[in-house]
Amino acid sequence: MPQKRIDVPPCFPANCLYGGRINPVIRAHISRCLYLILLVAVCVIPFALGQRATTKQSAVATLSAGDDPAGGTWSVTGSLNTARNLHTATLLPNGTVLVAGGIDTDLNALDSAELYGPASGTWTFTGSLNTARIGHRATLLPNGMVLVTGGDDTGLHVLDSAELYDPASGTWTVTDSLSIGRSGHSATLLSNGMVLVAGGFDSDLNVSASAELYDPASGTWTATGSLNSARDAHTATLLPNGMVLAAGGFDSSFVAFANAELYDPASGTWTAIGNLNNARVGHTATLLPNGMVLVSAGHDGPSFTPSDVLSSAELYDPASGTWTATGNLNNARDAHTATLLPNGMVLVSGGIIGFNAFASAELYDPASGTWSFTGSLNTARFDHTATLLTNGMVLVAAGESSKDVSFPGHPDRAPSWSGSVPDAGCCFIFPVASAELYTPEPTPTPTPTPTPCTGRCSPTPRPRSTPHPRPTPLPRP
């Protein structure tokens, strides 16, 4: 499938660095902001001239009276102490969730970290990172520690530093640095306990094809085979056979990828495999219980208009090495999350299309290959995290939401598109601190079905009556 080229949007002096090249961490926000400004110009200026704006039809599917959403509900839980997005969330062995870093409401990188306790439903601060970072990666190691790698600092400089979180002490310690700075890379725990980091935007402001391995025993990084295609914002999934599937993303020429490749830890090499049916960035990849990988949604264009955001989904079969289309989502969405539930279904929540943040959520049924609506989030959000807890519930934390554009004194002159939109000057940067829990619908207990009799069957024994004792005759006189 041909690759789709993405035009680089104009550079904002306040938000762009490196001689006009856009850092990938904020590239999405800038693109959405440009789109917003265009829409405001199209809608507001005609209003000021006393003209009537043309109604823009929403591309977002909504629940109607005829829809039958699947069971599953969301409930509000304790809010984080700090609003953030582009953070990481990691389930620790003791059942608590570690949230680290991200960007705050002042557009500063955060060094703070917090712990969520499912029993109390509250967040508490824990030790701070040594380096504030945005768009980094976090990986739970077999020893129970958490490895954080790369990302960007407040100045949007790509970081090569890495550090370890120790749940026992609640502190972070610096570990060996990556060979290059990386942001938008992937980090995958391998079956041998090592961590594979691949691709990403590097310190030289190019998308990298290099990869390296972290050894928790020695605390050091070593180079491994490079990707066949440099890529950023891709997904990386550990397969049951121990190999890693890298799919989608884009390169430093802003070309959306449809290609994919496999990493073999035994040889340390990557092998190109069949292409996805759609080039995509901002998608999710979920390993299913049957060993297949579900890739869903994302976008394939630069402007984040509804036509660029995807509703399609596809499955990778490791046995054949091929991709096949599966059912489309009800909502096209980008910057969403996907979580495998204990019942084998996949929960997709939130996301964005254009500048409409979603509260909707959907369930994918691998048996039927179809999607169905489930309960909606209490807060529409994107760029959030979703973590499966040990009790089977899903914790959604922080992310970005949206604000309404208002026209004081002229409520009738508000733009007529569907959904909420941000204030014109915020470029959709509106981190939230709220969190909520998804409770899946209980799986019904199947009623045992009697096994039919075939061939010669023994007759069902009849119940025997309880014998009554006969009275003993009295002796004759």
ZAMARGU-4260 file (C-alpha; in steps of 0.2 Angstrom, whole numbers, plus 5000, padded with zeros to 4 digits):
<rodrens>
0) 5000/5000/5000 | 5007/5017/4996 | 5013/5028/5010 | 5004/5044/5013 | 5015/5059/5014
5) 5011/5072/5028 | 5014/5090/5025 | 5023/5099/5039 | 5012/5113/5046 | 5019/5131/5048
10) 5029/5134/5064 | 5023/5144/5078 | 5038/5154/5086 | 5032/5151/5103 | 5030/5133/5101
15) 5043/5127/5088 | 5061/5125/5091 | 5076/5118/5081 | 5075/5130/5066 | 5057/5127/5062
20) 5056/5108/5065 | 5042/5103/5076 | 5045/5091/5091 | 5034/5076/5090 | 5028/5078/5107
25) 5018/5094/5103 | 5016/5091/5084 | 4998/5085/5087 | 4994/5100/5098 | 5000/5112/5085
30) 4991/5104/5071 | 4975/5104/5081 | 4978/5122/5085 | 4980/5127/5067 | 4964/5118/5062
35) 4955/5127/5076 | 4961/5144/5070 | 4956/5140/5053 | 4938/5135/5059 | 4937/5150/5070
40) 4942/5161/5055 | 4929/5153/5044 | 4915/5154/5057 | 4919/5170/5067 | 4923/5182/5053
45) 4907/5179/5044 | 4897/5181/5060 | 4906/5198/5063 | 4900/5203/5046 | 4882/5198/5051
50) 4882/5182/5040 | 4875/5165/5045 | 4888/5152/5046 | 4885/5136/5037 | 4882/5121/5048
55) 4896/5109/5049 | 4890/5091/5051 | 4898/5081/5064 | 4908/5065/5059 | 4906/5058/5077
60) 4894/5043/5079 | 4883/5045/5094 | 4871/5034/5104 | 4853/5035/5098 | 4837/5028/5106
65) 4840/5012/5095 | 4857/5008/5101 | 4860/4995/5114 | 4876/4998/5123 | 4885/4983/5131
70) 4886/4982/5150 | 4900/4991/5159 | 4899/5007/5169 | 4911/5021/5174 | 4912/5029/5191
75) 4922/5044/5197 | 4937/5040/5208 | 4950/5052/5217 | 4958/5065/5206 | 4977/5066/5204
80) 4986/5080/5214 | 4992/5087/5198 | 4983/5089/5181 | 4994/5081/5167 | 4994/5073/5151
85) 5008/5064/5140 | 5012/5055/5156 | 5015/5036/5160 | 5005/5024/5171 | 5012/5008/5177
90) 5004/4994/5188 | 5015/4989/5202 | 5016/4972/5209 | 5008/4978/5225 | 4992/4983/5215
95) 4995/5002/5216 | 4997/5012/5200 | 5012/5024/5197 | 5009/5039/5187 | 5025/5049/5182
100) 5030/5065/5173 | 5019/5073/5159 | 5015/5091/5155 | 5005/5102/5166 | 4993/5117/5163
105) 5007/5129/5161 | 5015/5118/5147 | 5029/5113/5159 | 5037/5096/5160 | 5033/5088/5176
110) 5045/5078/5188 | 5032/5074/5200 | 5025/5056/5202 | 5010/5049/5211 | 5003/5033/5217
115) 4985/5027/5216 | 4978/5015/5229 | 4963/5005/5223 | 4958/5001/5241 | 4956/5020/5246
120) 4953/5027/5228 | 4966/5041/5232 | 4982/5047/5225 | 4998/5051/5235 | 5014/5059/5230
125) 5029/5048/5229 | 5047/5053/5225 | 5050/5064/5211 | 5059/5060/5195 | 5077/5066/5193
130) 5073/5074/5177 | 5056/5082/5172 | 5050/5074/5156 | 5036/5073/5143 | 5032/5059/5131
135) 5044/5046/5139 | 5041/5027/5141 | 5039/5017/5157 | 5042/4998/5158 | 5039/4987/5173
140) 5055/4976/5176 | 5054/4958/5182 | 5062/4964/5199 | 5047/4975/5202 | 5056/4991/5198
145) 5051/5003/5184 | 5062/5009/5170 | 5058/5026/5163 | 5067/5031/5147 | 5069/5047/5136
150) 5056/5060/5132 | 5057/5079/5131 | 5061/5092/5144 | 5052/5109/5146 | 5062/5116/5133
155) 5058/5102/5121 | 5075/5095/5121 | 5076/5076/5118 | 5082/5067/5133 | 5094/5052/5133
160) 5093/5049/5152 | 5085/5035/5160 | 5080/5031/5178 | 5073/5018/5190 | 5059/5019/5202
165) 5060/5008/5218 | 5043/5004/5225 | 5050/4999/5241 | 5059/5016/5245 | 5048/5027/5234
170) 5063/5035/5226 | 5071/5037/5208 | 5089/5033/5204 | 5098/5037/5188 | 5104/5022/5178
175) 5114/5021/5162 | 5109/5033/5148 | 5103/5028/5131 | 5115/5029/5117 | 5105/5043/5109
180) 5091/5054/5115 | 5074/5047/5111 | 5056/5054/5111 | 5041/5044/5104 | 5051/5028/5104
185) 5044/5011/5110 | 5050/5001/5125 | 5046/4983/5126 | 5050/4970/5140 | 5056/4954/5132
190) 5054/4937/5138 | 5072/4936/5144 | 5069/4951/5155 | 5078/4964/5145 | 5070/4980/5138
195) 5070/4983/5119 | 5070/5002/5115 | 5067/5006/5096 | 5065/5021/5085 | 5059/5038/5090
200) 5064/5056/5087 | 5082/5058/5092 | 5093/5072/5099 | 5099/5076/5081 | 5080/5080/5077
205) 5079/5065/5065 | 5068/5049/5067 | 5079/5035/5071 | 5080/5017/5065 | 5092/5012/5079
210) 5088/5000/5093 | 5096/4996/5110 | 5094/4984/5124 | 5093/4987/5143 | 5100/4974/5155
215) 5093/4976/5172 | 5106/4965/5180 | 5120/4976/5174 | 5110/4992/5172 | 5118/4996/5155
220) 5113/4998/5137 | 5120/4989/5122 | 5116/4991/5104 | 5106/4979/5094 | 5100/4977/5076
225) 5092/4993/5068 | 5074/4994/5061 | 5073/4992/5042 | 5063/5008/5043 | 5066/5023/5054
230) 5050/5026/5064 | 5042/5037/5077 | 5025/5035/5086 | 5023/5017/5082 | 5017/5003/5092
235) 5028/4988/5098 | 5020/4972/5104 | 5028/4957/5112 | 5021/4941/5104 | 5019/4924/5112
240) 5034/4917/5102 | 5045/4930/5110 | 5047/4941/5095 | 5042/4960/5094 | 5030/4967/5081
245) 5033/4985/5077 | 5018/4993/5067 | 5014/5010/5059 | 5021/5027/5064 | 5030/5039/5053
250) 5047/5045/5049 | 5056/5062/5049 | 5049/5066/5032 | 5032/5065/5040 | 5027/5050/5030
255) 5013/5039/5038 | 5018/5021/5038 | 5008/5005/5033 | 5023/4994/5035 | 5028/4983/5049
260) 5042/4972/5055 | 5047/4959/5068 | 5062/4959/5080 | 5070/4942/5084 | 5079/4943/5101
265) 5089/4927/5097 | 5097/4935/5082 | 5095/4953/5087 | 5088/4957/5069 | 5072/4965/5062
270) 5063/4957/5047 | 5050/4966/5036 | 5033/4958/5035 | 5017/4962/5027 | 5009/4979/5027
275) 4995/4985/5037 | 4979/4989/5027 | 4980/5007/5032 | 4995/5018/5035 | 4992/5025/5053
280) 4999/5035/5067 | 4992/5037/5085 | 4984/5019/5084 | 4984/5006/5098 | 4990/4988/5097
285) 4983/4975/5109 | 4988/4956/5110 | 4973/4945/5111 | 4971/4929/5120 | 4971/4919/5104
290) 4989/4926/5100 | 4983/4939/5086 | 4986/4958/5088 | 4972/4970/5086 | 4977/4987/5079
295) 4964/5000/5080 | 4960/5018/5074 | 4973/5032/5074 | 4975/5044/5059 | 4984/5045/5042
300) 4985/5063/5039 | 4992/5080/5046 | 4977/5091/5049 | 4967/5080/5061 | 4951/5083/5051
305) 4938/5069/5052 | 4943/5063/5035 | 4961/5060/5042 | 4955/5050/5058 | 4952/5032/5056
310) 4938/5020/5062 | 4946/5005/5054 | 4954/4990/5063 | 4964/4975/5058 | 4972/4959/5065
315) 4989/4953/5063 | 4991/4934/5063 | 5008/4928/5068 | 5006/4911/5061 | 5003/4918/5043
320) 5012/4935/5045 | 4997/4944/5037 | 4985/4957/5041 | 4966/4956/5039 | 4953/4969/5041
325) 4940/4967/5056 | 4925/4977/5061 | 4926/4996/5061 | 4924/5005/5077 | 4908/5015/5079
330) 4918/5031/5081 | 4934/5036/5072 | 4946/5041/5085 | 4964/5046/5088 | 4975/5047/5104
335) 4963/5034/5113 | 4968/5019/5124 | 4964/5001/5122 | 4964/4988/5136 | 4962/4969/5136
340) 4949/4964/5149 | 4949/4948/5159 | 4935/4942/5148 | 4945/4943/5132 | 4936/4958/5125
345) 4946/4975/5122 | 4940/4991/5129 | 4943/5007/5119 | 4940/5023/5128 | 4941/5042/5124
350) 4951/5049/5110 | 4949/5064/5098 | 4943/5068/5081 | 4947/5085/5074 | 4945/5094/5090
355) 4931/5084/5097 | 4936/5075/5113 | 4927/5059/5116 | 4918/5052/5131 | 4912/5037/5122
360) 4919/5020/5124 | 4918/5004/5114 | 4921/4985/5117 | 4929/4974/5103 | 4923/4955/5104
365) 4936/4944/5096 | 4923/4930/5093 | 4912/4941/5082 | 4925/4953/5076 | 4913/4968/5080
370) 4913/4983/5091 | 4898/4989/5102 | 4896/5004/5113 | 4898/5003/5132 | 4896/5015/5146
375) 4903/5033/5142 | 4917/5041/5152 | 4911/5055/5164 | 4924/5066/5157 | 4929/5067/5138
380) 4947/5065/5136 | 4962/5060/5125 | 4981/5057/5128 | 4976/5049/5144 | 4981/5032/5152
385) 4971/5016/5155 | 4977/5003/5167 | 4970/4986/5171 | 4969/4984/5190 | 4971/4967/5199
390) 4952/4968/5203 | 4948/4968/5185 | 4943/4986/5184 | 4951/4999/5172 | 4958/5015/5179
395) 4958/5030/5167 | 4969/5044/5173 | 4971/5062/5168 | 4974/5067/5149 | 4967/5082/5140
400) 4949/5088/5138 | 4942/5103/5130 | 4934/5119/5133 | 4919/5128/5124 | 4922/5143/5113
405) 4910/5156/5119 | 4904/5172/5111 | 4899/5184/5125 | 4882/5193/5121 | 4879/5182/5106
410) 4875/5164/5111 | 4866/5162/5095 | 4882/5165/5085 | 4892/5151/5092 | 4900/5140/5079
415) 4888/5126/5075 | 4899/5111/5075 | 4896/5096/5087 | 4905/5093/5103 | 4916/5105/5114
420) 4930/5115/5107 | 4945/5124/5116 | 4947/5142/5119 | 4955/5150/5104 | 4972/5153/5113
425) 4974/5137/5122 | 4979/5126/5107 | 4969/5112/5115 | 4981/5111/5130 | 4969/5108/5144
430) 4976/5094/5155 | 4964/5087/5168 | 4967/5079/5185 | 4951/5068/5186 | 4951/5049/5186
435) 4938/5036/5184 | 4935/5017/5185 | 4927/5006/5172 | 4918/4991/5179 | 4915/4977/5166
440) 4898/4969/5165 | 4899/4953/5175 | 4901/4937/5164 | 4886/4927/5166 | 4888/4909/5173
445) 4883/4897/5160 | 4869/4885/5164 | 4875/4867/5163 | 4867/4858/5148 | 4864/4839/5150
450) 4874/4828/5139 | 4863/4819/5126 | 4863/4800/5126 | 4870/4792/5111 | 4870/4773/5107
455) 4865/4761/5121 | 4860/4771/5136 | 4857/4764/5153 | 4839/4767/5159 | 4837/4780/5172
460) 4835/4771/5188 | 4818/4773/5196 | 4818/4778/5214 | 4814/4764/5226 | 4801/4766/5239
465) 4807/4764/5257 | 4801/4747/5264 | 4790/4747/5279 | 4794/4735/5293 | 4781/4722/5295
470) 4774/4720/5313 | 4780/4705/5323 | 4765/4694/5328 | 4761/4692/5346 | 4763/4675/5354
475) 4747/4665/5357 | 4741/4662/5374
</rodrens>
